[in-house]
Amino acid sequence: MTAYSGGCQCGAVRFRATDPHNPGICHCRMCQKAFGSPFAALVEVDTENVEWTRGSPSYFQSSDKVRRGFCAQCGTPLTYTHDGGVELAICAFDDPMAVAPNHQVNHSARLAFFDGLPALPADDETAYAEYQAGLKNRQHPDHDTDRWPMED
């Protein structure tokens, strides 16, 4: 079984997940609000196959059947826990492409603009590259580190 690492934006919470399966996108309104996004991208992991290697999530009981884990320091959504197990946020993985979604659920709740996203014009990347070059990034890198926070 292959293990994949990941964590929150600031690095306070890190995990290792073995054998993630059934990656998908959820369009329900509760996931939209929890992620502040048009959808939540989640992958199932058996509870015994998730190890918190640094810190642990804080939780919000979003319904009588679901609790959602997040980093209390930076707010990154991390988990969706229900009676059937736990799902981890795909984009919290260091390599999200390794667990790319292969299906959608609650499609009837998807926002109408979702299907038109590929047709939207793209901004010039030059300004973005210039902005990034002058930025002191405090985001945790996409790999495990010995220490956190990273030293300035």
C-alpha positions, 0 to 999 in steps of 0.5 A: 500500500502506498502512503501519501502525505499532506497537511494544512496551509501553515504546516501545524497539522500534517497527515499520512494516509495509506490506500486512499480510494474513491476520490470525488467532488461533492457539490452539496451546499454544506460542502460549498460553505465548508470549503468556501468553494463551488465544491469539495474534493474529497477522498475516502480513507479507512480510519485506521489508515490515517496518521496525524504526524504533526498536530491534529485537526479541530472539529466542527459538527456541521450536522447531526451526522457529519463533523468536519476537521480543519486547522485551528491556526490557518483554517484549512479544511482537512476532513469530512467524518461520518458514520462510514469513515473519514474523507480527506480534502484532496488539495490538502495532499502534497500531491493532489494529482495522486488522488484526483477525483474520478466522480461527482456526487450531489450533482443536482446542487452544483452551481450553475456557473460550474460548467462554464469555468473552462470558457472563462478568459485567463489573465496574463500570467506575467503579472502573477509571476512578478507578484510571486517573485516578490512574495515571502511565502509562509505556506508550508511546502508540499512535503514533510519537514522536521520543524514547524514553523519554518524559520524566517 
